Amino acid sequence: MKTKIEQVEPQFAQKLDNPFKNILQELRYPVPPGYRLRVSLLDANGRKKRSDASADNWSPQSGRIEIRFEPAPEEQNVAAAEGSSRVASNSNPQPQSSPEGFSGPNTFVTKLEIELLKALERAESTPGWKFVSLKKFRDGLTSEAIAPGDFQPTDVHWQEAIRNAIEKRLILTSKVPNPKSPQFPVTSIRLNRLMPEVQVALGLPKGDLDFHPIHIKGEPLSATILRERR
């Protein structure tokens, strides 16, 4: 019986978990407790291989391998339970800080991501700029950010920080028209200021994020729809 992709991926993850965490620790990118390494085998175009496909269909020469960290299932349950108790006892929980960053209500934010968010805030405030281009920000503006401690991040570190911030929804992306080439839209980025982690990183006061319904005079919309159907 041939080995399947879904059987090989966990084996890769188990072999790589501790070595990757040790490397990241040495580079001052510690992995928060409760996170595990996840491996996905992709084809040459970056599409994930079917989990029930034979492992022989993937090879390092023609395929790709994606490595990421995600919360372990048991840790997610514990975090959810703790989160529920915190919300019940305190509607405004304080983020837990550490020398490497802080843990907010939704995600852990590293020191490098904090500096990244500050750099994006400066970019958004640039006079005459209607939007911040992801490419321009990635290629140039991040060099203005202040490196945390004595660690000197490279372009690879900044690009990884941008990717992680986008995955965590700290930074939002969208497509905007390209003034020079309308047929090729530009990917723009902006701070997700509704995220508590972004507010803490930028030192912003917490806004009122509660939902407040607006009362409109007149009959209910459902009554209008039923009348129009008759």
C-alpha positions as CSV (number, residue, x, y, z in Angstrom):
1,M,0.0,0.0,0.0
2,K,1.5,3.4,-1.1
3,T,2.1,6.1,1.4
4,K,-0.3,9.1,1.1
5,I,0.4,12.8,1.3
6,E,-1.7,13.1,4.5
7,Q,0.7,10.5,6.1
8,V,3.9,12.2,5.0
9,E,3.1,15.8,6.0
10,P,2.8,15.0,9.8
11,Q,6.1,13.1,9.6
12,F,7.8,16.1,8.1
13,A,6.3,18.4,10.7
14,Q,7.4,16.1,13.6
15,K,11.0,16.0,12.3
16,L,11.2,19.8,11.6
17,D,9.3,21.1,14.7
18,N,12.1,21.4,17.3
19,P,14.9,22.3,14.8
20,F,12.9,25.2,13.3
21,K,11.8,26.5,16.8
22,N,15.5,26.5,17.9
23,I,16.6,28.3,14.8
24,L,13.9,31.0,15.2
25,Q,14.8,31.3,18.9
26,E,18.4,32.0,17.9
27,L,17.2,34.6,15.4
28,R,15.1,36.2,18.1
29,Y,11.8,35.1,16.6
30,P,10.6,32.8,19.4
31,V,7.5,30.7,18.7
32,P,4.8,31.4,21.3
33,P,3.9,28.5,23.6
34,G,1.2,26.2,22.3
35,Y,2.1,26.5,18.6
36,R,3.1,23.6,16.4
37,L,4.7,23.4,13.0
38,R,2.5,22.4,10.1
39,V,3.8,21.2,6.7
40,S,1.9,21.2,3.4
41,L,3.2,19.7,0.2
42,L,2.5,21.8,-2.8
43,D,2.9,21.3,-6.6
44,A,5.1,23.5,-8.8
45,N,2.3,26.1,-9.0
46,G,1.9,26.4,-5.3
47,R,-1.4,24.5,-5.1
48,K,-1.7,22.0,-2.2
49,K,-1.5,18.3,-3.1
50,R,-4.6,16.2,-2.4
51,S,-4.3,14.6,1.0
52,D,-5.3,11.2,-0.4
53,A,-2.8,11.4,-3.3
54,S,0.2,9.1,-3.3
55,A,3.3,10.7,-1.7
56,D,5.3,9.6,-4.8
57,N,3.5,12.4,-6.7
58,W,5.6,15.0,-4.9
59,S,9.3,15.6,-5.1
60,P,11.7,18.4,-4.0
61,Q,12.7,18.9,-7.6
62,S,9.3,19.7,-9.0
63,G,7.2,20.6,-6.0
64,R,7.2,23.0,-3.1
65,I,6.9,22.7,0.7
66,E,5.1,25.2,2.9
67,I,6.0,25.4,6.6
68,R,4.0,27.4,9.1
69,F,3.1,27.5,12.8
70,E,-0.4,27.2,14.0
71,P,-2.0,26.8,17.5
72,A,-2.2,23.2,18.6
73,P,-5.9,22.0,19.0
74,E,-5.6,21.4,22.7
75,E,-4.1,24.8,23.2
76,Q,-6.9,26.4,21.2
77,N,-9.4,24.8,23.6
78,V,-7.6,26.1,26.6
79,A,-7.2,29.5,25.1
80,A,-10.9,29.7,24.3
81,A,-11.8,28.7,27.8
82,E,-9.4,31.2,29.3
83,G,-10.7,33.9,26.9
84,S,-14.3,33.3,27.9
85,S,-13.4,33.6,31.6
86,R,-11.5,36.8,30.9
87,V,-14.3,38.3,29.0
88,A,-16.8,37.4,31.8
89,S,-14.5,39.0,34.5
90,N,-13.1,41.9,32.5
91,S,-14.4,43.4,29.3
92,N,-11.1,45.1,28.6
93,P,-8.3,42.5,29.1
94,Q,-4.8,43.8,29.1
95,P,-2.3,42.3,26.6
96,Q,0.4,40.1,28.1
97,S,3.8,41.7,27.3
98,S,7.2,40.0,27.0
99,P,10.6,41.0,25.8
100,E,9.9,39.6,22.4
101,G,6.5,41.2,21.9
102,F,3.0,40.9,23.4
103,S,0.0,38.6,23.3
104,G,-3.2,40.3,22.5
105,P,-6.8,38.9,22.6
106,N,-6.5,37.5,19.1
107,T,-2.8,36.8,18.4
108,F,0.8,37.2,19.4
109,V,2.6,40.2,18.0
110,T,6.4,40.1,17.7
111,K,8.7,43.0,18.2
112,L,9.5,43.1,14.5
113,E,5.8,43.2,13.7
114,I,5.4,46.1,16.1
115,E,8.1,48.1,14.3
116,L,6.5,47.1,11.0
117,L,3.1,48.4,12.0
118,K,4.7,51.7,13.1
119,A,6.5,52.0,9.8
120,L,3.2,51.4,8.0
121,E,1.5,54.1,10.1
122,R,4.2,56.6,9.0
123,A,3.7,55.5,5.4
124,E,-0.1,56.1,5.6
125,S,0.6,59.6,6.9
126,T,2.9,60.5,3.9
127,P,1.5,63.7,2.3
128,G,0.1,63.1,-1.2
129,W,-0.2,59.4,-0.8
130,K,-3.7,58.0,-1.5
131,F,-2.6,54.5,-0.7
132,V,0.4,52.5,0.3
133,S,1.7,50.1,-2.3
134,L,2.7,46.7,-0.9
135,K,5.6,46.4,-3.3
136,K,7.0,49.9,-2.5
137,F,6.5,49.4,1.2
138,R,8.2,46.0,1.1
139,D,11.1,47.1,-1.0
140,G,11.9,50.4,0.6
141,L,9.9,51.7,3.5
142,T,10.7,48.9,5.9
143,S,14.3,50.0,6.0
144,E,13.2,53.0,8.0
145,A,11.8,50.9,10.8
146,I,13.8,50.7,14.0
147,A,15.3,47.2,14.6
148,P,14.4,45.8,18.0
149,G,17.5,45.5,20.2
150,D,20.8,44.6,18.6
151,F,19.1,42.3,16.0
152,Q,19.5,43.6,12.4
153,P,16.7,42.2,10.3
154,T,17.3,41.5,6.6
155,D,14.9,42.0,3.8
156,V,13.9,38.3,4.2
157,H,12.9,39.0,7.8
158,W,10.9,42.1,6.9
159,Q,9.1,40.2,4.1
160,E,8.3,37.4,6.5
161,A,7.0,39.9,9.1
162,I,4.7,41.5,6.4
163,R,3.4,38.1,5.4
164,N,2.7,37.1,9.0
165,A,1.0,40.5,9.8
166,I,-1.3,40.0,6.8
167,E,-2.1,36.5,7.8
168,K,-2.9,37.7,11.4
169,R,-5.2,40.4,9.9
170,L,-3.0,43.1,11.5
171,I,-2.6,44.5,8.0
172,L,-5.3,44.5,5.3
173,T,-4.8,44.2,1.6
174,S,-6.9,45.4,-1.3
175,K,-6.6,46.1,-5.1
176,V,-6.5,49.7,-6.3
177,P,-6.3,51.0,-9.9
178,N,-2.8,51.6,-11.1
179,P,-2.5,55.2,-12.3
180,K,0.2,54.3,-14.8
181,S,-1.1,51.0,-16.0
182,P,-4.9,50.6,-15.3
183,Q,-4.9,47.0,-16.7
184,F,-2.5,46.0,-13.8
185,P,-4.1,46.8,-10.4
186,V,-1.8,47.6,-7.5
187,T,-1.9,45.7,-4.2
188,S,-2.3,48.2,-1.4
189,I,-2.0,47.7,2.3
190,R,-3.4,49.5,5.3
191,L,-3.5,49.1,9.1
192,N,-6.4,47.1,10.6
193,R,-7.0,49.7,13.3
194,L,-10.0,47.8,14.6
195,M,-7.6,45.1,15.9
196,P,-6.8,45.6,19.6
197,E,-3.3,44.4,18.9
198,V,-2.8,47.2,16.3
199,Q,-4.1,49.7,18.7
200,V,-1.7,48.5,21.5
201,A,1.3,48.4,19.1
202,L,0.7,52.0,17.9
203,G,-0.3,53.3,21.4
204,L,-3.7,54.3,20.2
205,P,-6.7,54.7,22.5
206,K,-9.2,51.8,22.3
207,G,-12.2,52.9,20.3
208,D,-15.8,51.9,20.9
209,L,-16.1,48.7,18.8
210,D,-19.5,47.7,20.1
211,F,-22.3,47.4,17.6
212,H,-24.9,50.2,17.8
213,P,-28.0,49.7,15.6
214,I,-29.4,52.7,13.8
215,H,-33.2,53.1,14.1
216,I,-34.8,54.2,10.9
217,K,-38.3,55.6,10.9
218,G,-41.0,53.8,9.0
219,E,-42.3,50.2,8.7
220,P,-40.0,47.2,9.0
221,L,-38.2,46.2,5.9
222,S,-39.7,42.7,6.0
223,A,-43.2,44.3,5.8
224,T,-42.2,46.3,2.8
225,I,-40.8,43.2,1.0
226,L,-44.0,41.2,1.7
227,R,-46.2,44.0,0.4
228,E,-44.2,44.3,-2.8
229,R,-44.5,40.6,-3.5
230,R,-48.3,40.7,-3.5
